[in-house]
Amino acid sequence: MKISKGDYLKVIHNQKSTLRLSIEKMYDKMEKQSEEMGDMADIKSSPKADGFFMPGEFEPHRGTIMIWPERPGSWPYEAKAARKAFKEIIKTIAESEEVFVAAGERSYASAVEALSDIDNVHVFRAETDDAWARDVAPTFVRNDNTGEVRAINWSFNAWGGEYNGLYASWEKDDAFASCFAEKEGYSIYNAAPFVLEGGSIHSDGEGTVLVTSECLLSPGRNPLLNKEEIENRLKEYLGAEKVIWLPNGIYNDETDGHVDNICAFIRPGEVVLAWTDDENDPQYALSKEDLDVLEAETDAKGRKIKVHKLPIPEKHVFIKEEDLKGYEFEEGEDEREVGERLAASYVNFYFSNGAVILPAFGGDNTESDDAAAKIMSKLCPGRKVVQIPARDILLGGGNIHCITQQIPRGRS
């Protein structure tokens, strides 16, 4: 869809001048990047029109995309601790599927050296701004009649662009989805300039998609489009029949409340929801509003949704002084503060072919870690639950699901 700058300015003409200028600059950058793509996207129709849909993450994968961490403003102390956690996750995923690990020129040798002893891992050169593969890698859709898998390229603007994005330059991240799809030979649907991150959607593979209003209706994403128009765009690109709008994400989530940190399908008709029984915690009201929506909704097949509560860590996770000393922030980048509460949630797990890879936060949260593992073991009897110490990933702003993106297996 071609959107004129005039249309954007009509939407925001009553806003404060600073906001108006921010969105105008955001639009200019998005339009330029979309034009630069030219005819790289060789498909002019839409996934839904072509019989494609987004499978559930719990369905079989061909592999997983990850990006080796490097950015000093996300990963303190030269990402040494983060890379250790990434390696453990890559090792676990590689037991049951391929892992494609992108690394920039400065970190390529480090990635090769660290991962050389793991089979099923393919390290390749690609420049990115950060390591959030969930949000910058392609979203994949499948046609069950032909077995073909195709890729979707969304616009990425660092979770809000000039309005409230987390860093000032995101061109390399925005180019990554098309780069990977072309490298691996996937046909591409180009959804640009529609802004969407992979962490803001969750599919059951049977026509139902979960999102949060907090994120998708943020002024930093698609300010020209209303809720109905955004929903229609999701249905068209994800091959969905129904979009369930949860009000909220996790408290203090800097992505404006990605759904993958608050609620996730574990199979069609069943979800886990981040929860707390502490009514004094601001998370309680947020999760309760989401629960009310889920209990009142049915999915695309008309089923009532079964909700399993997955408690957040009992002890909140905060930025410590020693953490802060390890960051190196650049101009225009969102900065951390000592005492900042991080968006810790066990819902930010990843389904590999063979496992549920679940964050563990350790320390005072050992009992919470154990409780989460028991819940997920009971809910996912066909997979082993592997807990990875993940605080060093959380220091970057996300967790295990945020750094992984599945490539579904085609069907013959």
Buried (B, 14 or more C-beta within 10 A) or exposed (E): EEBEEEEBBEBBEEBEEEBBEBBBEBBEBBBEBBEEBEEBBEBEEBBBEBBBBBBBBBBEBBBBBBBBBBBBBBBBBBBEBBBEBBBBBBBBBBBBBBBBBBBBEEBBEBBBEBBEEBEBBEBBEBBBBBBBBBBBBBBBBBBEEEEBBBBBBBBBBBBBBBBBBBBBBBBBBBBBBBBBBBEBEBBBBBBBBBBBBBBBBBBBBBBBBBBBBBBBBBBBBBBBBEEEEBBEBBBBBBBBBBBBBBBBBBBBBBBBBBBBBBBBBBBBBBBBBBBBEEEEBEBBBBBBEBBEBBEEBEBBEEBEBEBBEBBBBBBBBEBEEEBBEBBEBEEEBBEBEEEBEBBBBBBBBBBBBBBBBBBBBBEEBEEBBEBBBEBBBEBBEEBBBBBBBBBBBBBBBBBBBBBBBBBBBBBE
